[in-house]
Amino acid sequence: MHVAWLELHQFRSYEQLRFEPDPGPNVFIGRNGAGKTNILEAIGYLSFQKSFRRTPDTALIRTGEKSAVIRGGIDDDSSGIVDVAVEIPEHGRRQVLVNGKRPKRLSDVANTVPMVAFLPDDLDLVKRGPSLRREYLDDLGAQLVPTIGADQDEYEKALRQRNSLLRQDGRYVDKMTLDVWDVRVAEAGGRVVANRLMLLARLRDRLGKAYRTVGGGQVESLVPAYSSSWFDSGLMSDVVDRDFENFSSLLLRALEDRRGRDTEMRTTSAGPHRDDPGFLLDGRDVRVQASQGEQRSVALSLRIAAYQLLEERHGRPPVLLLDDVFSELDPGRAEGVTALLPRGQVFVTSARDDEVPEMGKRWRVADGVLT
């Protein structure tokens, strides 16, 4: 699996760009602000269908322009090159085409173009609030199984409708209409939680090994946990056997129990959008009881475990994006990450040539030009 070619039109700092990367490591060298990360962001957009910087789509359009276009050819080494094109307009919805046709679901694109991104702010995955951890699980799940992305999309749509109804009518909401959205939120939400717990179970065996790979030292255990206000999750020992219909029933009951609160506050207070996936290092909550070095190792371990799951699922290495990662790592952890690089296509950014090991093809980036 590799990106055979990439075209940008009015994207970020690039008026026009076309290049054909090496199928192995590609290293972009340039000063800060030269446009290195913009290239990785465009490549990542082909899979994630959003900016890995969590930037709004409109900010991706070159200043003064009406739209941006990202187009890439993805060679999956079996059925030829898949042409993925995205047009991001200043107003309205973006247009996504795969081989010239609209995909049935955007989550199908993530499954077609598996990628893993290592970012400077990955420490936030374990150090900050739960939204990034939820996003990590949901995005990884969509790349592994298309229906997981579809379940997430359905839940978000139902949740938006329920919240819109609550905001509009508050305590005077029509109860029969709210009953309908309660059921839809609960059905989709049950599947989202079951998907997350199944994924955490699959990650569990890989996390400890990955932690040692990146120089985190010997630990007895690095295991996932899942905190929720509407069901008793506990540790992740029996998630494989849990049934999404049970979660749907529990969520429906919680929505009914909290209806008075929700109509007063005009928002939905229970559901997977409020849950907190977490991780325990030898029984300690990584977010509040681990050192920053331990937290960084856990964050790297999450990315490595995701890489391994995607490689196993697709039978080939996913594309790997490393945005200014080496400047953030001590030598031990840098060696652990470097051990991944030879197995597939890699895109690396760095402001300094000497920070990145000699490998693959070097690209110089300056003022929106790639040489």
ABEGO torsion letter per residue (X at the ends): XBBABBBBBGBEABABBBBBBBABBBBBBEBBGAGAAAAAAAAAAAAAGBBAAGBBAAAABBBGBABBBBBBBBBAGAAEBBBBBBBBBABEBBBBBBGGBBBABAAAAAAABBBBBBBAAAAAAAABBAAAAAAAAAAAAAAABAAAAAAAAAAAAAAAAAAAAAAAAEAABBAAAAAAAAAAAAAAAAAAAAAAAAAAAAAAAAAAAAAAAAGAEBBABBBBBBBBAABBAEBAAAAAABBAAAAAAAAAAAAAAAAAAAAAAGBBABEAAABBBBBBBGGBBAAAABBAAAAAAAAAAAAAAAAAAAAAAAGBBBBBBBBGAAAABBAAAAAAAAAAAAABBBBBBBABAAABBBBEBBBBBBGGBBX
